Amino acid sequence: MDRGAFFIPALVAVSLAAVGASEYLTKPAPPDGKVHVVYWEKWTDFEFTAMKDVVDSFNKSQDKIQVDILSISGIDDKTLMAVSGKMPPDVAGLYGANVTQYADDKAVIPLDDLCKEAGIKEDQYVPAFWDICNTRGHLYALPSCPASVAIHWNTEMFKQAGLDPKKPPKTWGEVFEMAKKITKKDANGHMTVSGFLPAEPGWWSWMWGPLFGGKLWDGKDKITCNDEGHLHAYDWIQSFSKEFGGANLASTKSGFGTFSSPQNGFLAGKLAMEPQGVWMYNFISKFAPDLKWAAAPLPAPDDRPDLGDATIVDLDVLCIPTGAKHPKEGFEFIKYVESQKGMEMLCLGQRKASPLRAVSDDFYKKHPNPFIKLFADMAYSKNAVAVPKLGIWPEYQAEINSMYDEVALMQKTPKEALDDLQKRMQPKLDQYLRRLKERGEN
């Protein structure tokens, strides 16, 4: 289905139902003489509170605009539906992966002119995060909270396995060898302790090819998920299945509790190494405060030291949906968030790094994450990897997840699985590009 076809009756009906559920949006603005900006954000708990503090600070800083923030679950789909129903918020806190899809669907407005007028420039930002906000030659978003991913390891489990707790793996081959030393099994052969599970946490099945030098597409018109880098990556992943058993790996992962719980495999001391984002500190401090851990850049392939110091970069973004009633006032709030004061208030509240190049010494002094400077520096790596700028990315990612399972469960060889994925996705890319051409966008 073409998600750019906004006026599909069923979609509009769902949109109106979702938006209409909020009485707030249908009420007239309070008679306080201010322009009320409706801001939808996906966060809950302390992350929402951190942005609410920034909103309150902005509201107190002037007397013309009142930003009213609402926590919205499933914000990416609901915002798209709200745009289609012509009842969007004035500001939407989306995901970086949404930017190209929303730009393709003309669901957000370009911010180039507003940024120029406000003096917001590219050189104020970490390049990787600024790049996520740009697509089709225009700026469609600005950063809120950024993220980078590091390998986390349990130093006590390293000690128990006779490994140096101060030396993280530098290559993925070392990860495999360390995992063999750390992993323990019961009398029935089931793993009670795992050194490393390639499928944990399972959020970035797509990352393995790029980390091994592969490309998900050529940036023009070809899906390239079966290139040498991807083949190398999934050969490595399947080596775990051959060593420990694909079903055994899946069973071990399914035995872990939910991510945000003390039963999380890493937090419970059942998993020694795991790729995780800057946010992991928050869950360690909440559920496993006595855990001994450290973090380092993601390893490199054994034969590609040039791919070292790698990371995955991701970003929460602020956009102005198409049809917003108060785009200029909404941007005034966004501009406040983009200031060093606003951004550091937000990112310190969420215990993340800043997407800005300029960061105060006080930010790092107050930051509780002992590895925050590492996460900030990794975003500058030449080997920082982000999701591809494709409007069909949600579908592509789902297909990668299915392909990953085929490899991990040894239902197919990596070459078979990747070739099949390429054959499935190429026609979808062709159709996507034709649609863009018809719209005059490529």
C-alpha positions as CSV (number, residue, x, y, z in Angstrom):
1,M,0.0,0.0,0.0
2,D,1.3,3.5,-0.9
3,R,1.4,5.3,2.5
4,G,1.6,8.5,0.6
5,A,-2.0,8.0,-0.5
6,F,-3.4,10.0,2.4
7,F,-7.0,9.9,1.8
8,I,-7.7,6.2,2.0
9,P,-11.1,6.1,3.8
10,A,-10.0,3.4,6.3
11,L,-6.8,5.2,7.2
12,V,-8.7,8.5,7.7
13,A,-11.2,6.8,9.9
14,V,-8.5,5.4,12.1
15,S,-6.8,8.8,12.1
16,L,-9.9,10.6,13.2
17,A,-10.6,8.0,15.9
18,A,-7.0,8.2,17.2
19,V,-6.9,12.0,17.2
20,G,-10.5,12.4,18.4
21,A,-9.7,10.3,21.4
22,S,-7.8,13.2,22.8
23,E,-10.4,15.7,24.1
24,Y,-7.5,18.1,24.5
25,L,-7.2,18.6,20.7
26,T,-10.8,19.4,20.2
27,K,-11.0,22.0,23.0
28,P,-10.7,25.7,22.1
29,A,-7.4,27.3,23.3
30,P,-7.6,28.7,26.8
31,P,-8.3,32.5,26.9
32,D,-4.8,33.4,28.0
33,G,-3.9,35.3,24.9
34,K,-1.1,32.8,24.0
35,V,-0.6,30.6,21.0
36,H,-1.0,27.0,22.2
37,V,1.4,24.6,20.5
38,V,0.4,21.0,20.6
39,Y,3.5,18.8,21.0
40,W,3.3,15.0,20.7
41,E,6.2,13.0,22.1
42,K,6.7,9.2,22.3
43,W,8.5,9.1,25.7
44,T,7.2,8.0,29.1
45,D,8.6,7.9,32.6
46,F,11.8,9.9,33.3
47,E,12.4,10.5,29.6
48,F,9.1,12.3,29.3
49,T,9.8,14.2,32.5
50,A,13.2,15.4,31.0
51,M,11.4,16.9,28.0
52,K,8.6,18.2,30.2
53,D,11.2,20.2,32.1
54,V,12.5,21.7,28.9
55,V,8.9,22.5,27.8
56,D,8.3,24.2,31.2
57,S,11.5,26.2,30.9
58,F,10.5,27.4,27.4
59,N,7.0,28.4,28.6
60,K,8.5,30.4,31.4
61,S,11.1,32.1,29.1
62,Q,8.5,34.1,27.2
63,D,4.8,35.0,27.4
64,K,3.5,34.5,23.8
65,I,3.6,30.8,23.3
66,Q,2.4,27.9,25.5
67,V,3.7,24.4,24.5
68,D,1.4,21.6,25.7
69,I,3.2,18.3,25.6
70,L,1.3,14.9,25.3
71,S,2.8,11.4,25.6
72,I,1.6,9.4,22.6
73,S,2.2,5.7,22.1
74,G,2.8,4.5,18.6
75,I,3.7,8.1,17.6
76,D,5.1,7.3,14.2
77,D,1.9,5.8,12.9
78,K,-0.5,8.0,14.8
79,T,1.3,11.2,13.5
80,L,1.0,10.0,10.0
81,M,-2.6,9.2,10.5
82,A,-3.2,12.6,12.1
83,V,-1.6,14.3,9.0
84,S,-3.9,12.3,6.7
85,G,-6.9,13.4,8.8
86,K,-5.8,17.0,8.7
87,M,-5.6,17.1,12.5
88,P,-1.8,17.0,13.2
89,P,0.1,18.3,16.2
90,D,2.3,21.4,15.8
91,V,5.4,19.5,16.8
92,A,6.0,15.7,16.6
93,G,8.9,13.9,18.4
94,L,9.6,11.1,15.9
95,Y,12.4,8.6,15.2
96,G,15.3,9.3,12.9
97,A,14.3,6.3,10.8
98,N,11.0,8.1,10.1
99,V,12.5,11.1,8.4
100,T,12.8,9.8,4.8
101,Q,9.4,8.0,4.9
102,Y,7.7,11.1,6.2
103,A,9.5,13.3,3.7
104,D,8.4,10.9,0.9
105,D,4.8,11.1,2.1
106,K,5.0,14.9,2.4
107,A,3.9,14.4,6.0
108,V,6.5,16.9,7.4
109,I,7.6,20.3,6.2
110,P,11.2,21.2,5.2
111,L,12.9,23.3,7.9
112,D,15.6,24.8,5.7
113,D,14.2,28.4,5.7
114,L,13.2,28.4,9.3
115,C,16.7,27.2,10.3
116,K,18.4,29.8,8.1
117,E,16.3,32.6,9.7
118,A,17.1,31.2,13.2
119,G,20.8,30.9,12.5
120,I,20.8,27.1,13.0
121,K,23.6,25.6,10.9
122,E,25.1,22.3,10.1
123,D,28.4,23.0,11.7
124,Q,26.7,23.2,15.1
125,Y,26.0,19.5,15.1
126,V,27.8,16.2,15.2
127,P,27.8,15.3,11.5
128,A,26.2,11.8,11.9
129,F,23.2,13.3,13.6
130,W,22.7,16.2,11.3
131,D,22.8,13.8,8.4
132,I,20.0,11.7,9.8
133,C,17.8,14.8,9.7
134,N,18.4,15.4,6.0
135,T,16.9,13.7,3.0
136,R,15.9,14.5,-0.6
137,G,18.2,17.6,-0.4
138,H,16.3,19.2,2.5
139,L,16.3,19.3,6.2
140,Y,13.1,17.8,7.6
141,A,13.9,17.4,11.3
142,L,16.2,18.6,14.0
143,P,17.8,16.4,16.7
144,S,16.5,15.9,20.2
145,C,18.2,13.0,22.0
146,P,20.9,11.0,20.1
147,A,22.2,7.6,20.7
148,S,25.3,5.5,19.9
149,V,25.9,1.8,20.5
150,A,28.8,0.2,22.3
151,I,29.7,-3.3,23.3
152,H,29.0,-3.7,27.0
153,W,30.7,-6.4,29.0
154,N,30.4,-7.9,32.5
155,T,33.9,-7.5,34.0
156,E,33.2,-10.1,36.7
157,M,32.2,-12.7,34.2
158,F,35.4,-12.0,32.3
159,K,37.4,-12.6,35.4
160,Q,35.6,-15.9,36.2
161,A,36.5,-17.1,32.7
162,G,40.1,-16.1,33.0
163,L,39.8,-13.1,30.7
164,D,41.3,-9.7,31.4
165,P,38.3,-7.6,32.6
166,K,40.0,-4.4,31.3
167,K,40.4,-5.7,27.7
168,P,37.3,-5.8,25.6
169,P,37.2,-7.7,22.3
170,K,38.7,-5.8,19.4
171,T,37.4,-8.1,16.7
172,W,34.3,-10.2,16.2
173,G,36.5,-13.2,16.1
174,E,37.6,-12.4,19.6
175,V,34.0,-12.1,20.6
176,F,33.4,-15.6,19.4
177,E,36.4,-17.1,21.2
178,M,35.6,-15.2,24.4
179,A,32.0,-16.4,24.2
180,K,33.2,-20.0,24.1
181,K,35.3,-19.5,27.2
182,I,32.5,-17.9,29.1
183,T,29.5,-20.0,28.1
184,K,28.3,-22.6,30.6
185,K,25.9,-25.5,30.0
186,D,23.9,-27.8,32.3
187,A,23.9,-31.6,32.1
188,N,21.3,-31.5,29.3
189,G,23.4,-29.2,27.2
190,H,21.3,-26.1,27.8
191,M,23.2,-22.9,28.2
192,T,23.0,-21.5,31.8
193,V,25.4,-18.6,31.0
194,S,26.1,-17.1,27.6
195,G,29.2,-15.3,26.5
196,F,27.4,-13.6,23.6
197,L,24.2,-14.0,21.6
198,P,24.2,-12.3,18.2
199,A,20.4,-12.1,18.4
200,E,20.4,-10.2,21.7
201,P,18.9,-7.6,22.1
202,G,17.6,-8.2,18.6
203,W,16.9,-4.6,17.7
204,W,19.5,-4.3,15.0
205,S,19.5,-7.4,12.9
206,W,20.3,-5.1,10.0
207,M,23.5,-3.8,11.5
208,W,25.7,-6.9,10.9
209,G,26.3,-6.4,7.2
210,P,27.3,-2.7,7.5
211,L,29.6,-3.5,10.5
212,F,31.4,-6.1,8.3
213,G,31.7,-3.6,5.4
214,G,28.5,-4.4,3.5
215,K,25.9,-2.0,2.2
216,L,22.2,-2.5,2.3
217,W,21.7,-0.6,-1.0
218,D,23.9,1.3,-3.4
219,G,22.2,4.6,-2.7
220,K,20.8,4.7,-6.2
221,D,18.7,1.8,-7.5
222,K,20.1,-1.6,-6.3
223,I,19.6,-3.7,-3.2
224,T,23.0,-5.0,-2.2
225,C,22.3,-7.0,0.9
226,N,24.1,-10.1,-0.6
227,D,27.5,-8.4,-1.0
228,E,30.7,-9.8,0.5
229,G,30.3,-7.8,3.7
230,H,26.9,-9.3,4.4
231,L,28.1,-12.8,3.5
232,H,31.0,-12.5,5.9
233,A,28.7,-11.1,8.6
234,Y,26.1,-13.9,8.4
235,D,28.8,-16.6,8.1
236,W,30.0,-15.3,11.5
237,I,26.5,-15.3,12.9
238,Q,25.9,-18.8,11.7
239,S,29.2,-19.9,13.3
240,F,27.4,-19.4,16.7
241,S,24.6,-21.7,15.7
242,K,27.1,-24.3,14.6
243,E,29.0,-24.1,17.8
244,F,26.1,-23.8,20.3
245,G,23.0,-25.0,18.3
246,G,20.6,-22.6,16.7
247,A,17.6,-23.9,18.7
248,N,19.7,-23.7,21.9
249,L,20.6,-20.1,21.2
250,A,16.9,-19.2,20.5
251,S,15.8,-21.0,23.7
252,T,18.4,-19.2,25.8
253,K,17.3,-15.8,24.4
254,S,13.6,-16.5,25.0
255,G,14.4,-17.4,28.6
256,F,15.6,-13.9,29.4
257,G,13.0,-11.5,30.9
258,T,11.9,-8.3,29.2
259,F,14.5,-5.8,28.5
260,S,13.3,-3.3,31.2
261,S,13.5,-5.7,34.1
262,P,15.9,-7.4,36.5
263,Q,15.5,-10.6,34.4
264,N,17.2,-8.9,31.4
265,G,20.0,-11.4,30.4
266,F,22.8,-8.9,30.8
267,L,21.4,-7.4,34.0
268,A,20.8,-10.8,35.6
269,G,24.4,-11.9,34.9
270,K,23.4,-14.6,32.4
271,L,25.0,-12.8,29.4
272,A,28.5,-11.5,29.4
273,M,28.6,-9.2,26.3
274,E,26.0,-7.3,24.4
275,P,25.8,-4.4,22.0
276,Q,23.7,-1.7,23.7
277,G,23.1,2.0,23.5
278,V,23.9,4.9,25.8
279,W,20.6,4.3,27.6
280,M,21.8,1.0,29.1
281,Y,23.3,2.8,32.0
282,N,19.8,3.8,33.1
283,F,18.7,0.2,33.3
284,I,21.8,-1.0,35.0
285,S,21.5,1.7,37.7
286,K,17.8,0.9,38.2
287,F,17.8,-2.9,38.1
288,A,21.4,-4.0,38.7
289,P,23.3,-1.2,40.6
290,D,26.0,-3.6,41.8
291,L,26.8,-4.9,38.3
292,K,30.4,-4.5,37.3
293,W,30.5,-3.5,33.7
294,A,32.3,-1.5,31.1
295,A,31.8,-0.3,27.5
296,A,33.9,0.1,24.3
297,P,33.4,0.7,20.6
298,L,32.0,-2.2,18.6
299,P,34.6,-4.7,17.4
300,A,35.8,-4.9,13.8
301,P,35.9,-7.9,11.5
302,D,39.2,-9.8,11.9
303,D,40.4,-9.1,8.4
304,R,39.1,-5.4,8.4
305,P,40.9,-3.4,11.1
306,D,39.9,-0.3,9.1
307,L,36.3,-0.9,10.3
308,G,37.3,-0.6,14.0
309,D,35.9,1.9,16.5
310,A,32.5,1.3,15.0
311,T,29.1,2.2,16.4
312,I,25.4,2.4,15.4
313,V,24.0,5.9,15.6
314,D,20.4,6.7,16.0
315,L,18.4,9.8,16.8
316,D,15.1,11.1,18.2
317,V,14.0,14.0,16.1
318,L,11.6,17.0,16.2
319,C,9.5,17.7,13.1
320,I,6.7,20.0,12.1
321,P,3.9,17.9,10.5
322,T,2.3,19.1,7.3
323,G,-0.9,21.0,8.1
324,A,0.2,22.1,11.6
325,K,-1.8,25.1,12.7
326,H,1.2,26.9,14.3
327,P,4.4,25.9,12.5
328,K,6.3,29.2,13.3
329,E,5.4,29.0,17.0
330,G,6.2,25.3,17.0
331,F,9.6,26.0,15.5
332,E,10.3,28.7,18.2
333,F,10.0,25.8,20.7
334,I,12.2,23.6,18.6
335,K,14.8,26.4,18.4
336,Y,14.8,26.5,22.2
337,V,15.5,22.8,22.4
338,E,18.3,23.2,19.9
339,S,20.1,25.7,22.1
340,Q,22.9,24.5,24.2
341,K,21.0,25.2,27.4
342,G,17.8,23.4,26.2
343,M,19.7,20.4,24.7
344,E,21.9,19.8,27.7
345,M,18.9,20.0,30.0
346,L,17.1,17.4,27.9
347,C,20.1,15.1,27.3
348,L,21.3,15.2,30.9
349,G,17.7,14.5,32.1
350,Q,17.7,11.4,29.9
351,R,21.3,10.6,30.7
352,K,22.4,10.6,27.0
353,A,25.0,12.5,25.1
354,S,24.4,15.8,23.2
355,P,24.0,16.0,19.4
356,L,25.7,19.4,19.5
357,R,29.4,19.9,18.9
358,A,29.6,22.5,21.7
359,V,29.2,20.7,25.1
360,S,29.8,22.4,28.4
361,D,32.3,21.0,30.9
362,D,29.5,21.1,33.4
363,F,27.4,18.7,31.3
364,Y,30.1,16.0,31.6
365,K,30.8,16.7,35.3
366,K,27.1,16.2,36.2
367,H,26.5,13.3,33.9
368,P,26.1,10.0,35.9
369,N,27.1,7.6,33.1
370,P,30.8,6.9,33.6
371,F,31.2,6.2,29.8
372,I,29.3,9.2,28.5
373,K,32.3,10.7,26.8
374,L,32.9,7.4,25.0
375,F,29.4,7.5,23.6
376,A,29.7,11.1,22.6
377,D,33.1,10.5,20.8
378,M,31.9,7.4,19.0
379,A,29.3,9.4,17.1
380,Y,32.2,11.1,15.3
381,S,33.7,7.7,14.1
382,K,34.1,7.3,10.3
383,N,32.6,3.9,10.9
384,A,29.4,5.1,12.5
385,V,26.4,3.3,10.8
386,A,22.8,4.6,10.5
387,V,19.7,3.1,8.9
388,P,19.5,3.7,5.1
389,K,17.5,6.6,3.9
390,L,14.7,4.6,2.3
391,G,11.0,5.2,2.6
392,I,10.5,1.5,2.5
393,W,12.8,0.9,5.4
394,P,10.2,-0.5,7.8
395,E,9.4,-3.3,5.3
396,Y,13.1,-3.9,4.5
397,Q,13.9,-4.1,8.1
398,A,11.2,-6.7,8.7
399,E,12.5,-8.8,5.8
400,I,16.0,-8.6,7.3
401,N,14.7,-9.9,10.6
402,S,13.1,-12.9,8.9
403,M,16.3,-13.5,6.9
404,Y,18.3,-13.4,10.1
405,D,16.1,-16.1,11.7
406,E,16.6,-18.3,8.7
407,V,20.4,-18.0,9.1
408,A,20.5,-18.4,12.9
409,L,18.2,-21.5,12.8
410,M,20.3,-22.9,10.0
411,Q,17.3,-23.2,7.7
412,K,19.4,-21.7,4.9
413,T,23.0,-20.9,4.2
414,P,23.9,-17.2,4.5
415,K,24.3,-17.0,0.7
416,E,20.9,-18.6,0.1
417,A,19.2,-16.4,2.7
418,L,20.8,-13.2,1.4
419,D,20.2,-14.0,-2.2
420,D,16.5,-14.6,-1.5
421,L,16.3,-11.4,0.5
422,Q,17.8,-9.5,-2.4
423,K,15.3,-11.0,-4.8
424,R,12.4,-10.1,-2.6
425,M,13.5,-6.5,-2.0
426,Q,14.7,-5.4,-5.4
427,P,11.2,-5.3,-7.0
428,K,10.0,-3.4,-3.9
429,L,12.8,-0.9,-4.4
430,D,12.0,-0.6,-8.1
431,Q,8.4,0.1,-7.2
432,Y,9.4,2.7,-4.6
433,L,11.7,4.5,-7.0
434,R,9.0,4.6,-9.7
435,R,6.6,6.1,-7.2
436,L,9.1,8.8,-6.3
437,K,9.8,9.5,-10.0
438,E,6.0,9.9,-10.6
439,R,6.0,12.5,-7.8
440,G,9.0,14.2,-9.3
441,E,11.2,13.5,-6.3
442,N,14.1,11.6,-7.7
